[in-house]
Structures are given as structure tokens and as C-alpha cells.
Amino acid sequence: MKTDVLIIGAGPTGLALATQLLRYKIDFIIIDKNESTTAHSKAIGVQARTLEIYEQLNIARDLITQGTIVESARLVESGEVRGEIDLKNFGTGMSPYPFLLIVEQGLHEALLYDVIKSQNADVHWLTELQGLSQDAEGVTANVKFPDERIETINARFVVGCDGAHSFVRHALGLKFEGGTFERLFYVADVEIDWKFSHDALHVNLGKDNLTAFFPMRGERRWRIVGTFPEGHAKDEGEILYDEVERQIIADTKINFDITKVNWFSVYKVHSRAVNKFSEGRCFLAGDSAHIHTPAGAQGMNTGIQDGYNLAWKLKIALDGEPSDELLASYNFERLENAKRLLQTTDRFFQFGASEEWFLAFMRVYVFPYVANFALSLDAVKKLVFPLVSQIGISYRTSPLSVGGDGFSVKAGDRMPYFIVDGTSIYDRLHEPSFHLLNFFDGTTPVADLESAVENVADVFTFPLYPNIAEIFGAPKTFSVLLRPDNYIGYIAENATAESVTQYLKHLGIAKN
């Protein structure tokens, strides 16, 4: 068996990567040792940046219809609401999806799998990687199929999306550096009878813990996430659901009746990242490369964006002679992001559950009463929403980012969201290609750049409207060359065909 890309693991990261490879018409094989997509909810938070990616697949709205948009967060202490944060359209003007979406992972995976099957592709279920080796030409994988036969798959590249215990990571000898939290976490998907309405996230603020209740689609359905106290003597495998419920009651002091338990899990949380995301022709994505606390609903979304970053680079590598920096940039860009992510989620968790007296005092006696006011301020929204929604991830220091001096938006930034000629700028950016955008001030002529991007990029020219000039900090005509993942690769006020051609050559795209 031969293929361009072998994907190990068909969770949300592997499935999302496969949908991207389909966009680029890259031949792939995807295997998973499980028998199908998960039947459980597992990861439930879908951030704005993931929905922006799914918009290019025409499935963003389909996913939204299967979930619940969180409109507010109620802050609860000793069974009573002490404050409420309005989250409706929290990111208005920053993304076409200015909210947090709650969708259970089983539905999410099923939607991605439907996209794959609609393109006459499929997952090899109940199929397990047994061995891996590589040389300068490609990767050889030994794979066991459901009938126990072992076959060899020769692939030009391999991507390990095989989770925290990744076979690929171990085979490559990569380090998984970090630590383990002492506390045990629990998650439970339940049906609850209580006094609180189903239109809000409810967060219980304790003096040494945090318990959160997420509304899920369906009457009275909730996801509960919380922690056992430090020093809890039992291992995760020894804890039955009744003990989880007793902990919830003790921590929240909320009067409720859990009428049905659909699923629960108890686990230890690690905060770890690989020392590098790639080795030769093998790459890692998702939990195989980074794991952390569930604070902020970041994990699954980050894995999906790993694949989004990698897919277009594999396309260039498969089509020609990529520069050394092109494939190396995957490690550079995503490792830097993973390290920041671990720091951010650790801080979120410490604020939410630390026993340290000052943080506990702020969490219980100050935060509920100032949170809504603080988060209603535009300056705070512009800080918090990009951080949580992941639209603020930037690759400014990447070797693939060129230009931006004098601009508010730099090379390496995600293309900002704005309305132009009555519609979202993203409506023009669905094709899996580079995009050249010229913004004309009405006076300074736009350089003829089309010959430099022929057969590589689609080209658009727009008036430099005041809202665009303000966003970019650019009063004069300028040009932007977007990478296929809609990050700015090159930006300049006086762009020339020569400079654009040189940038493409830098990636390994030579124009005839």
C-alpha cells in the first residue's frame, strides 16, 4: 500500500486533518484502533477559530445547529448566584463567530467523518500501527488490520494524531516534557433537575476548587467538570460515580437532583508538550504533541489548528521542492503556540482552583461582583476574546512571515475579520490556495502583481475603506499575500512583483 500521507488516529484532530487533505486533493490513508467515532461527549468546547476553519469546509453552520451557544456565565457561591457575565456576541466585530459553542465530541467527529465519506474516502477502523521507520525518501509503517494480517504502508509523510500515549511519538524518540497535577479531575454528562435555567454556563466558585456546569443540547442535559481536593487517596480507576456526586454536592452546596448519568470519567491531568513537533518526514498533532488542563476549552481546538497549519505545507512539499524552512516552520509555529497554551491553561486553572489565600479571596469575594463590568469593556474584550477563542494566535516570528513594519497588523497574524462591500472578507477566502488582496486608496496605484502569483493565488482588489485602514493602520494602498491557512505571509505598502516572487521562492514555490 502506498500513499502520500498516512494519518495515525481518527479522533477530531485526525479527522479534521483528513478533511484538509481532501481540500488539497492529497492522497491519504487514515487508521484508528477503535471501531468507530466516539459515542461519548468528551471535549465539548468549540472556539471561534475552529468555526472559521470549518467555514471553508461549509460545515460551520451544520456544527452550530448541533450545539448550544453559551449566552452567559453565572457565578455561583454557596448555592446562590453572586454575579453574571453577559457572553452574547462577546467577540462581536472580531470574528463571524463571536461566541463559545458547546457540541459534544461524538457529534463533532460524526460530522467530520461524514465529510470524509462524502468525498469517497474512509477510515480504516480497528487498525493499529505496529512499527515505524523512515529514510530520506519516505516512511514505512507496519499496520495490523482487523483480520490480524500485517501489511506495510509506504507513505511520503506520516502524521501522528494518536493521542497522549502516542505510538508515533514514542517511535520517534521525542520527549514529552512537563508535569502532572496532583488533583484528580472528573467529568460527568448528566440530566439535572434544579432551579437554574439552561441558557447559561454555571461556575461554582469555591475557596479551594472550581466546579463548572455546561449546558448541552437536550432538555436538562449538562456537562459537569470539577476536581477532587488535593491529597485524595484513591486512584482514578477506583472511583465510582456516587463519589463524584458526593464531591459535587460538598463543593457547590447547590440543591439539585441528578436524574440520569449518561457518562462520566475520572482522570489525572498532565501539562506537557513535545520537545519538537516533527522528526524527518513524521509529524505530531493534537494530544500526541500537547496535553493540559481543560481550562478554557483549548485542547481539541488546538489539535484541529495543528492540522490546518500543516496541510498546506504538505501540499507544497508533495508538489515540488519545498524550502528547508517550509516544513520546519510547522514545528516552529506550533511548538511556540503549544508552550504558550500550557502557560495559559495552567494560569486559568490556578485562578479557578488554587488554595492560595489571595487567589481564593479574589475568586470568591471580588471576581463575581466586577467580572461583568470588566468584561463589558471593549479593551478587555479585545484582550480576552482573542486569547480564549484562539483568533489571537500569531506567527510573527516565523521565518515564513515577511513585512508589516508600520502596520498595526503584521505578517504572521491571522487575517482580521471585517465587512467589505456588505459581506465578510472570509467569504472570498474559501479556496485552498494563497490569496492576494490589494487595498486601493484611490490615489496610489496598485502594483501589477498578478503575474507573480499566477496559478498560485487568487487576486482581489478592494477600496481602502476607513474601517480597513483603521484595522491595518495603513492610510495608503497596500497588498497582503495570505497563506492558504489565511495567515498573513507577506504584507507591504509598496509591494512589487519581484518581492512577491521572492517570497514564494522562499517557500519553495518557483514560478516559470
N, C-alpha and C positions, 0 to 999 in steps of 0.2 A: 504494500500500500504506500502510495506517495501523495504528498500534499504540500502546499505552500506553508500553512500554519497549522500546527497541532495545538489545540486548547485542552488543557487538563483541568476539568472541573466545570460543571454546568449549574452553578449557583447563579445569583444575579450578576456577579462580575463576569463569569464566563459567557453567560447567555447574552449579556449586553455587548461584550466584545464581539461575539459572533454576528450580532446584528450590524455592527460597524463594518466588519469584514465583508458582509453581504453588500453594503453600500458601495464598497470599493471593488466589488467583483473579485475578491481574493478567495481562492480555493482553500478550504479548511476542513479539518476533522475535529470534532469536539466529543470528548468522552467523559463519563462520570460513573463512579462506582455505585451510586444509588440507582433505584429503579425508575425514578421519575422526578419531576419538580417537587419541591417540598409541599406537604399538606398543611404545614403549620404557619403561624403568622411570623414568628422570628422578628427580623428587622422590619420596622413599620414606618419610619420617617422618610419622606421623600422631599428633598430640598429643591429650591428654585433652579439651581444649575443643572440638576439631573433632568428636570422637566424641559429646560431649554434644549438639552441634548435630544430628548425624546421628541421634541417638536420636529426635528429634522427627519425622524422616522415616521412622523404622522401618528404617533401613539400617545402624545402627552394628554390630550383630552380624553382618550379612552381610559388612561390610568386614573385621571381625576374623577371620572364618573364611578370608579370602583372604590373610591376612598372618601375620607372626611376631611374637609378643610378646617383647621383649628382657628376659631374666630377670637378666642380669648383664653387667658390663663388665670384661673382663680387661685389665690394663695391662701392656704388653709392652715390654721393652727388651733390645736385642741378642739377640733371638730367644727370650727366656725370659720367663715370666710373673712380674712383680715384685709384683703386687697384684691384688685382685679386689674389685669393688663389687657388692653384692647389690642388684639393682633390682626384685626380685619385689615387687609391691604397694608400690612406693616411695611412692606417693601415697595409701595407704590412709586412708580417713576424709575425704579432701579431694575425691574425685571417684569416681563409679561406675566410672571407667576409670583406675585408678591406675598406668598403665604407658605405655611408648612402644611404638607399633605400627609395624612395618615392612611397608609394602604398596607395590608398585611402581605408579607413576603410571598406567600403561596400564590396570591392573585397576581402579584407583580411578576413573578417568574413565569406564570402561565401565559401572561400577555407577551412577554419576550419570546417564549417558546412558540407561540402562535405565529409571530413574525417570521421566525426561522423556518417553520414548516410551510408557511405561505410562499416561501422562496425555494421550495423543493429541496430543502436541506433538513437535517435531523441530528439528534444527539444519539451517540452510541451509549445507551444506558447499561448498567450492570457490567461496565467495562473498566478495567483497572490497570494503571501504569505499573509495570514490574521492573523496568530498568531504563536507564537513560545514558546516552553518551553522545559526544559531539566532536566535530572537527571543523576545519575552516569552510567546508562546503555545505554542511548541514547537520542535522540532529537525527540520531537513530533511537527510536523508542520501542521497547518490548511491551506489548499490551496483551492482557488476558481478557478474552471475550466471554460472554455468558455461558457458552458451551464448553468452557475450560480450555479452548485452544489458545495458544500464544502466537501472536503474529508480530512482525516487525513493521513499523511505520517509519518511513523516511520523510522527514519534514525539513524545509529550509529554516523554519523557526519554530520554537515551542514557547507557549505562554502558560505558566503555572498559575491557575486560578483555583487551586485546590486547598484553600483554607489554612487555618492556623497551624495544622500539623503537616504542612505541605511536603509531599514526596519530592517534588521538583526542587524546593529549597534545600532539602537535606542532600539530594543527589548532587547539587551544585556546590555544596560545602559552604553555603553562605551563613553568616551569623544572624541571630535574631535577638538583638540586644534590647535590654530594658529590665523591667521588674514585674512583680505580681502584687496586687493589692491584698492586704491581709483579710479584708472583709469578703464575705460571700454575697453575691448579688442573686436576686431572684426576679423572675418574670412570670406573670400569670395572665392568661386570657380568660376572662370570666364574664358572667352576667350578674349585674348588681341591682338590687332594689335599695334605693336611698333617696335622700332629699335633693341631691344635686342634679341639675339639668345636664343633658347630653351634648350641649353645644360648646363645651369648653374643656380645656386641659385643666386638671386639678392637681396642684402641687402642695403636698403637706410639708411644712417647714418645722422640722424638729430640732432639738438642741444638739443632737449628735447623729442625725440621719436625714435622709430625704426619701420620700415616697411619692411617686407620680402616678396619676390615673389618666390614661389617654383614651378619648372617645374613639371607638371603632365603628365601622359601618354595621348597622343592625341594632335593633332596639335593645337598650340596656347593656350593650357589649362594651367592655373596657379592657385595656391592657394596663396592668399594674406592674410597676418597676420599683424595686427598693433594695435595701441592704439589711443583712443581719449585723448586729453590733460586733465590734472588734472583740476578739477572744472567743467567738462562738466555737464550741468544741467539735462539732460534727463536720465531716467531710460532705461535699455536695451530694454524693450518691446516697447518703444515709438519711436525707431529709425528705419527709413526706409532706404532701400538700397541707395537711392540718397544721403543721408547724409554721408554714409560710403564712397562713391566715392568722394564726395567733400573733405573729410578729407584726402584721399589718394593723391589727386591732390595737396592739400595745403602743405602736408608734404613732398612730393617727388620732386615736380617741374619737373616731368617726363611727356613728351609728349606722350600720349597713347590714344587708343580708345578701351574701353571695349565693345565688340560687343554682349556678351551674359553673363548672370548671371545664373549659374546653382544652386547655393545655397549660402546662407550667414547666419551668426549668430552674434549677439552681446551679450556679457556676462561679468559678473564680475568674476574676478579670485580670488580664495582663495588659501592660502598656509597653509594647515592643515594636521595633521596626528593624528591617534588614539593614545590613551594612551597605548593600547595593542592590539595585532592582534588576540587574542583569549580569549575566556571565556568558560571554561569547554570543551564541545565537539563541540563548534561552533567557526568558524574561519572567518576572513575577508581577502579579496584580492582585489587588484585594487583600483579604486576610492572610494570604501567604506572605505578604510583604509588610503588613502593619495591622496591629490589633490594639484596642484601647477601651476605655470605659464607654458605656452607651450614652454618656452625657452629650447633649447637643445633636443627637441623631446624625452622626457624621460617617460612620463606618461604611455602610453599603454604598452610600453616595460617592465616597472617595474611591472605592473599588471600581465603580462604573466609570468614573472620570479617568482612572488609570488607563483603562482600555481605550477610551476616547482619545487620550493623548498618544497612545501607541499605534493605533490602527493606521493612521495616515502616513506615519513614518515607515511602517512595514510596507505599505503600498509603494512608496518611492524606492525602498530598498529592493523590492521584488521586481520593479520595472527597469532598474538601471544600476548605476554605480553611485550609491549614496556616499556622501562625505563621512569621514570618521565621526564628525561631531553630530550628525543627524541621529543615529541610533543611540549614541552615548547621551544625547540630550534627554532621552526618556528617564534614565537614571538621575541625571542632574535635576530635572524639573520635578519629578515625582518624589524623589527622596527628600529634597528640601521641603516639599509640602508635607510629607509624612511626619517629619520631625516637628514641624510647627503644629501639626494636628495633635500629636501626642501631648505637647505642652498645653495646648488649648483645652483639650478634654480633661487633662489632669486638673487644670485650674477650675474648670466648671465643676468637677466632682468635689474638689476640696471646698469650694464655696458652698456647695449644696449639702455636704455631709460631714464636714470636719468637726471634731470635738473641740478644737482650739477656741478659747472663750470669746475672743473678739469676733471671729467669723460667725460663731453661733449667735452672739448678741446681734450682729448686723443682720443675719439671716432671719431671725425670729422677730426682732423688735423694731427694725428700721426698714428693711427692704420692702415688706408688704405695703408700707404706707407711702413710699416715694417711688416705687417702681413704675406705676402707670404714668405719673407725671414725667419722670425721667425719660421713659421710652416713647413718650409722645413728642419729644423734642426732635426736630429734623436732624440736628447734629448727632444726636445719639442714634437715631435710626440709621443714618449713613455710616455709622461705625459698627453697629450690632448686626444689622441685616446682612451686609456683605460677608461678615465673618461666619455667621451661622448658616446662611444659605449657600455658601461656597462660591458666590459670584465674585468675591473679592480675591480669590486665588490668582496670583500673578507670577509670571516667569521673567521678570525684568532683568535678572542677572544671567539668564540663559544665553549661551552662545548663539542661539537662533534669534535673538531679539536685537534689532538694529534700529536706532533712531529714537526720536522722542524728545530731544533737548528743546526746551522752550514750550513744550506741550504739557497740559495737565494730565493727559492720558499718554502713557509711554508704550513703547514696544515691549511686548511680554504681557500686557494687560488683556483681559477679556474685552472683546468688542462691547462698548457700552450699549445699553438699550435706550432707544429713543424712537419717537414717532417722526416719520418723514413722509411727506405727501399723503398723510392720512392713515398710514399703516406702519406696523412695526418694521424696523430696519431688518429684523431677523427673518421676515417673510422673504427677503431676497437671498438669504444665505443657506438654503436647504441643500444645495448641490454639494456632493463630496469632492470639492475642489478648492483651490485658492480663490480668493475674491479680491479684486482691485476696486477700491472705492475712491473716487475723486470728488472733492467738495470745492465748488467753484464760487468765488466771492463776487463774481460779476465783473471783475476788472482784470485781475491777474490771470493770464491764460493757463489752461490745464495742459500739461505736457503730454505729448503723444507717447503713451506707454503701452499701447495695445500690442504692438509688435513684440515687445519684451515678454508678454505673458500669453501669447497666442498658444492655444491648446493646453494651457496650464491654469488660467484663471478666467472667470467671467468678470466683466467690467461694467461698473455703474458710475454715472456722474450725477451728482445732486447739487442743488444750490446750497451754499453755506448759510443755512438759516441761522437766526440768532441762537436758538436752543442748541444747535450743533456746535457753533462757535464757542458758546459758554462751556459746554461739556469738555471740549478738547482744549480750551484755552488758545484758540487759533483764529485770529481775525482775518487771515489771508488764505488763499487757495492752498490746499494740501492734499496729499494722497496717502492712502492706507492700503497695505497689502496684508490681507488676512490669511493666516494658515487655514488648512481645512478644518481644524477644530475651533475656528473663529476666535483665536487669539491673534493679537497684532504681531506680525513678524517684522514688518518694516513700516515706518511712518516718516514722512518728510514734507517740508513745505515746498522745497524746490526739487522734487523728485525728477530723475532723468531715466531714460530707457537703459542707460549704461548701469546706473546704480541698482535698478531693479533686476537686471540681468545678472549682475554680480551677486546679488543676494540669492537668487535662485541657484546659481552655480555653487554657492556656499553650502546649499543643502544637497547638492548632487544632481540638480536638475539642469542639464545643459541644453541650451536652445541651438537648433541647427541654423 
